[in-house]
Amino acid sequence: MLAEGWARVWDLLTPVLEKVEWALPRRRCACWGKVTTASVPGVRHAGAGSVSYGPGLHAAAVLLASEGNMPVERAAMVIDALLGVPVSAGFVARANARLSEDLAAAGFDEKMKAALRAEPVLCGDESPVNVLRKDLDEATGEPCEGSPHLLAVRTPWPGLVWYGAIPSRSSAAIDATGVLDGFDGYLTRDDYAGWHQYDARLAGVQLCCAHIIRALRAVLMLAPNVQKWVGRLIDLLREANGLVVATRATGQARLDQDAIDKLRARYDADVEIGRLTNLSRPWKDDKNHPGLVLARRLAARTDQVWLFLTDFKIPWTNNAAEVRHEVARNKWICREEDRLMSVA
């Protein structure tokens, strides 16, 4: 006779909505006659004579709407479907607002900035967002100029993430957040000029190689048979990252200098080919050809392209910051004070 087989099934118990009624003592001041009612422990929004949802349902609303990037209506629907509690879209919105208020009251935003400034390496990125209405200029009362953006600064590994809404993509708007005040470590970013204001005090800058590859592809698409230097540079950047991954796995903290010199020599040669290829190539409105503009920029930024080879704690892209943008990119921000809060 064969031995019996077995199987194991893991599942969840059916959610149960627990309803707890609290007896809230009242006391009248003997001097002034004011009546004070006790509050519900741990549920500050639960007022006397009201019915409210507790921390568990608030957590579900925040998780779905914030981290899950769900519209409040859909988050309410999912809570009803999974937990059997028919909450409203208004509750979901208010739950997220309450968290924002609690974080602000605790000084979480400044503490997050301070923690980020103490890190050795950060990634930064900015991205446009849709808004219901722009902030108003305090002096004129008119809508602020510029396109509202979401700013993300974070550690390259899972850990600290800070979001901030800025009224425009300007250098002043980025700096006004204060998130990089006093930071003197390494920063991986794109080549947008708004970030250049920090370069002088940083230990080093790594240009995002994903952005570089996108710029190279744009030039390649203009004339694939002519701009062959572009394809070689794309392959070279990917080859270099592969070497970094393989070398890091052996316990080393950087590539040896000989390997770095060989990679940079190939880079320099193809960047120069790109410059010569497009030096006299015509473009619209008598402007320089995009291939020439890119080749000159890459030549000027060589050290910032290859910094990641010299210290493996520096990522070769700022994709960590960009990925977090995808969580918030489609959220609607009404005003600066309703900004997306920092998260850890």
Buried (B, 14 or more C-beta within 10 A) or exposed (E): EEEEEEEEEEEEEEEEEEEEEEEEEEEEEEEEEEEEEEBBEEBEBBEEEEEEBBEEBBEBBBBBBBEEBBBBBBBBBBBEEEBEBEBEBEBBBBBBEBBBEEBEEEEBBEEBBEBBBEBEBBBBBBBEBEBEEBBBEEEEEEEBEBBBBBBBBBBBEEEBBBBBBBBBBBBEBBBEBEBBEEBEBBBBBBBBEBBEEBEEEBBBBBBBBBBBBEBBEEBBEBBEEBBBBBBBBBEBBEEBBEBBEEBBEEEEEBBEEEBBEEBBEBBEEBBBBBBEBBEEBEBEEEEBBBBBBBBBBBBEBBEBBBBBBBBBBBBBBBBBBBBBBEBBBEBEBEEBEBBBBBBE
